[in-house]
Amino acid sequence: MSLAPYIPGEQPRDAGIVKLNTNENPYPPSPKVIEALKSADWERLRLYPDPACTALREAIAKQRHVDAVQVFAGNGSDEVLAFAFGAFFAGRSDSCGPLLFPDITYSFYPVYANLWDIPFKEAPLRGDFSIDTGDYREAENGVIFPNPNAPTGIAVPVREITDIAGLCAARNKVLIVDEAYQAFGAESVVPFINENPGLLTVHTLSKSASLAGLRVGFAIGRRHLIEALERIRDSFNSYTVDALAQIAAAAAVLDGEYYDEINKKVIKTRIRVEAELAALGFSCLPSSANFIFTKPPPYIGAPRLSALLREKGVLVRYFDKPRVREYLRVSIGRDCDMDRFLEICAYAVNTINN
């Protein structure tokens, strides 16, 4: 089988490494998550978990102001996305046209399309790396993109998204908005779910809820979309979210006050780092995520700086692909982590001949 898999970010074993390469939240989970796990009924681990994730879905519904039947929970947003590709885009005839997503975006999308044998077309980002929503107005087999986009961090205005959702619904197609990074500066389209029957949002607790190691994601949409995801799930494995993950995730979802506070800290640090990079001669795309996409001065170059950062114990993400080869994606860490990153960037500016 010819399939190019997704390549995840490096997870080093050395605890001294500064990890700015996988967009994890630098702050710990809510204390209520830890307490919920400590209070769990461990005897029940001999039983299978609730396949419907009822308590978790009810928590999400309460926090997002939707009905529980409009929520689907899965083992990380990547699993939810995989099910969504199968539910809404696979099995179409060639006459339906290709699935549309940006040419620079989350690199799992083409992997899932190939896995499900779905024809797809990559719509080019504008010169400023923003999504041109006009490219999606004539979608014949659905649309998917993140908001904000990854790895650029640039958000799409909600009105443009709902316009596309309306056009997709008129053709009985689905628009999936991947809101993995929405909590760091973009507006969610969840409030527009009920008026857009073809709109599905996908979410993760890995970023904004500091639970990347837990693996819980969810989708929100009209009931018929959720039922389609359930059919795909139950064709593979009905028990996708383990019992402890459901307990911890529900506690996290309901502690919005804690997470609002730590994510505001991430945003504040991001703004500071963007300003300090600009002072060093770097350019940064306008980010609404918990990372920045930055271009070092030409005399340094992204590959060279990436290697220098690694040599000095700081990991960032470099994509050796057309249009983005001169950029680095840098996750926002704690202030001390970012100070170390900036120190190395300043060293590069001051020591590499321009």
Long-range contacts (C-beta under 8 A, 24 or more apart in sequence): 3-111, 3-114, 3-115, 4-110, 4-111, 4-114, 5-111, 6-107, 6-108, 6-111, 7-107, 9-315, 9-317, 10-315, 12-315, 16-313, 17-313, 17-314, 17-315, 18-313, 18-314, 18-315, 18-333, 18-337, 18-340, 18-341, 19-315, 19-331, 19-333, 20-314, 20-315, 20-316, 20-330, 20-331, 20-332, 20-333, 20-337, 20-338, 20-341, 21-315, 21-316, 21-317, 21-329, 21-331, 22-212, 22-317, 22-331, 23-150, 23-181, 23-207, 23-289, 23-290, 23-291, 23-331, 24-206, 24-207, 24-210, 24-212, 24-331, 25-206, 25-207, 25-208, 25-209, 25-210, 25-212, 25-262, 25-263, 25-266, 25-290, 26-266, 26-332, 26-333, 26-334, 26-337, 27-210, 27-262, 27-265, 27-266, 27-334, 28-210, 29-209, 29-210, 29-211, 29-248, 29-252, 30-209, 30-210, 30-251, 30-252, 30-255, 30-258, 30-259, 31-258, 32-251, 32-252, 32-254, 32-255, 32-258, 33-211, 33-248, 33-251, 33-252, 33-255, 35-251, 36-247, 36-248, 36-250, 36-251, 37-244, 37-247, 37-248, 40-243, 40-244, 40-247, 44-243, 45-243, 45-244, 47-243, 48-239, 49-239, 49-241, 49-242, 49-243, 49-246, 50-243, 50-246, 51-234, 51-238, 51-239, 51-240, 53-241, 53-246, 55-246, 55-247, 55-250, 56-216, 56-218, 56-241, 56-246, 56-249, 56-250, 56-253, 57-218, 58-250, 59-249, 59-250, 59-253, 59-254, 60-218, 60-220, 60-253, 62-254, 63-253, 63-254, 63-256, 64-190, 64-220, 65-190, 65-191, 66-190, 66-193, 66-194, 66-220, 67-223, 69-223, 69-226, 70-193, 70-220, 70-221, 70-222, 70-223, 70-226, 71-218, 71-219, 71-220, 71-226, 72-218, 72-219, 72-220, 72-221, 72-226, 72-229, 72-230, 72-233, 73-216, 73-217, 73-218, 73-240, 73-241, 73-246, 73-249, 74-216, 74-217, 74-218, 74-219, 74-229, 74-233, 74-240, 74-241, 75-215, 75-216, 75-217, 75-240, 75-241, 75-245, 76-204, 76-206, 76-215, 76-216, 76-217, 77-178, 77-180, 77-202, 77-203, 77-204, 77-206, 77-217, 77-218, 78-108, 78-217, 79-217, 79-240, 80-202, 80-217, 80-218, 80-219, 80-229, 81-108, 81-109, 81-112, 81-176, 81-178, 81-202, 82-112, 82-115, 83-229, 83-232, 83-233, 83-236, 84-144, 84-174, 84-176, 84-200, 84-202, 84-219, 84-229, 85-112, 85-113, 85-115, 85-116, 85-118, 86-116, 86-232, 87-225, 87-228, 87-229, 87-231, 87-232, 88-142, 88-174, 88-176, 88-200, 88-225, 88-228, 89-113, 89-116, 89-118, 89-141, 89-142, 89-174, 90-116, 90-117, 90-118, 92-118, 92-141, 94-119, 96-140, 96-141, 97-139, 97-140, 97-141, 98-140, 98-141, 99-141, 99-142, 99-143, 99-144, 100-135, 100-136, 100-139, 100-141, 100-142, 100-143, 100-144, 101-143, 101-144, 101-145, 102-131, 102-145, 102-149, 103-323, 104-129, 104-149, 104-151, 104-152, 104-321, 104-323, 104-324, 105-145, 105-146, 105-149, 105-150, 106-146, 106-150, 106-178, 106-180, 109-144, 125-149, 125-152, 125-323, 128-285, 129-154, 129-285, 129-293, 130-154, 130-156, 131-156, 133-160, 133-161, 133-163, 133-164, 136-164, 136-175, 137-163, 137-164, 137-167, 138-167, 139-164, 139-167, 139-168, 139-171, 139-173, 139-175, 140-171, 140-173, 141-173, 142-168, 142-173, 142-174, 142-175, 142-176, 143-168, 143-173, 143-174, 143-175, 143-176, 144-175, 144-176, 144-177, 144-178, 145-176, 145-177, 145-178, 146-177, 146-178, 146-179, 146-180, 146-181, 147-177, 147-178, 147-179, 147-182, 147-186, 147-189, 148-181, 148-182, 148-184, 148-185, 148-186, 148-287, 148-288, 148-289, 150-180, 150-181, 150-289, 150-291, 151-291, 151-293, 151-317, 151-319, 151-324, 151-327, 151-329, 152-285, 152-287, 152-293, 153-181, 153-285, 153-286, 153-287, 153-288, 153-289, 153-291, 153-292, 153-293, 154-285, 154-286, 154-287, 154-288, 155-185, 155-186, 155-187, 155-288, 156-186, 157-187, 158-187, 158-189, 158-192, 161-189, 161-192, 162-189, 162-192, 162-196, 162-199, 165-189, 165-192, 165-196, 165-198, 165-199, 166-196, 168-198, 168-199, 169-196, 169-197, 169-198, 169-199, 172-198, 173-198, 174-198, 174-199, 174-200, 174-225, 175-199, 175-200, 176-200, 176-201, 176-202, 177-201, 177-202, 178-202, 179-203, 180-204, 180-206, 180-207, 181-207, 181-208, 181-288, 181-289, 181-290, 181-291, 182-208, 183-207, 183-208, 183-259, 183-263, 184-208, 184-263, 184-266, 184-267, 184-270, 184-287, 184-288, 184-289, 184-290, 185-267, 185-287, 185-288, 185-289, 186-288, 186-289, 190-220, 193-220, 193-221, 193-222, 194-222, 197-222, 197-224, 197-225, 198-225, 200-225, 205-249, 205-252, 205-253, 207-290, 208-259, 208-263, 208-290, 209-249, 209-252, 209-253, 209-259, 210-252, 210-259, 210-262, 211-248, 211-249, 211-252, 214-245, 214-248, 214-249, 215-245, 216-241, 216-245, 216-246, 216-248, 216-249, 263-290, 266-290, 266-332, 269-332, 269-333, 269-334, 269-335, 269-338, 270-332, 272-335, 272-338, 273-330, 273-332, 273-338, 273-341, 273-342, 276-342, 277-342, 277-345, 280-342, 280-345, 280-346, 280-349, 281-349, 282-345, 290-331, 290-332, 291-329, 291-330, 291-331, 291-332, 292-329, 292-330, 292-332, 293-324, 293-327, 293-328, 293-329, 293-330, 294-327, 294-328, 294-330, 295-326, 295-327, 295-328, 296-326, 296-328, 296-345, 296-348, 297-349, 297-354, 298-326, 299-352, 299-353, 299-354, 300-348, 300-349, 300-352, 301-326, 302-326, 302-327, 302-328, 304-348, 304-352, 305-345, 305-348, 308-344, 308-347, 308-348, 309-341, 309-344, 312-344, 313-340, 314-340, 314-341, 314-344, 316-341
